[in-house]
């Protein structure tokens, strides 16, 4: 079989499962579990934003 075709099929399956999985897991979690997951995601997002901002400031100072 063509490896590129297999890869595309597997990617499509993963996307479909990922969308379904998130909804189902959210339905099965308690309110406190959902809040904890949201806080963890927000914290990770803030960490990335801060790192990008530091990198931008560092580049600006070096110029």
C-alpha positions in Angstrom: 0.0 0.0 0.0 1.0 3.6 -0.5 2.4 5.0 2.7 1.1 8.5 2.0 -2.4 7.2 1.6 -2.2 5.3 4.9 -0.9 8.4 6.6 -3.8 10.5 5.4 -6.3 7.9 6.4 -4.8 7.6 9.9 -4.7 11.4 10.3 -8.4 11.7 9.4 -9.2 9.0 11.9 -7.2 10.7 14.6 -8.9 14.0 14.0 -12.4 12.5 14.2 -11.5 10.6 17.3 -10.0 13.6 18.9 -13.0 15.7 18.5 -15.3 13.0 19.8 -13.0 12.1 22.7 -12.9 15.7 24.0 -16.6 16.0 24.1 -17.2 12.6 25.7 -14.4 13.1 28.3 -15.9 16.5 29.2 -19.3 14.9 29.7 -17.9 12.3 32.0 -16.0 14.7 34.2 -17.3 16.3 37.2 -17.5 20.1 37.4 -14.3 20.3 39.6 -12.4 18.0 37.1 -13.4 20.3 34.2 -12.3 23.4 36.1 -9.0 21.7 37.0 -8.4 20.8 33.3 -9.3 24.3 32.2 -6.9 25.9 34.7 -4.1 23.6 33.6 -4.7 24.5 30.0 -4.8 28.2 30.8 -1.6 28.0 32.8 0.2 26.2 29.9 -1.1 28.7 27.4 0.1 31.6 29.6 3.5 30.0 30.0 3.9 29.8 26.2 2.7 33.4 25.7 5.1 34.7 28.3 8.0 32.8 26.7 7.2 34.3 23.3 6.9 37.8 24.8 10.3 37.4 26.5 11.8 36.3 23.3 10.3 39.3 21.4 11.6 41.7 24.1 15.1 40.1 24.0 15.2 40.4 20.2 14.1 44.1 20.4 16.8 44.9 23.0 19.5 43.2 20.8 18.6 45.3 17.7 
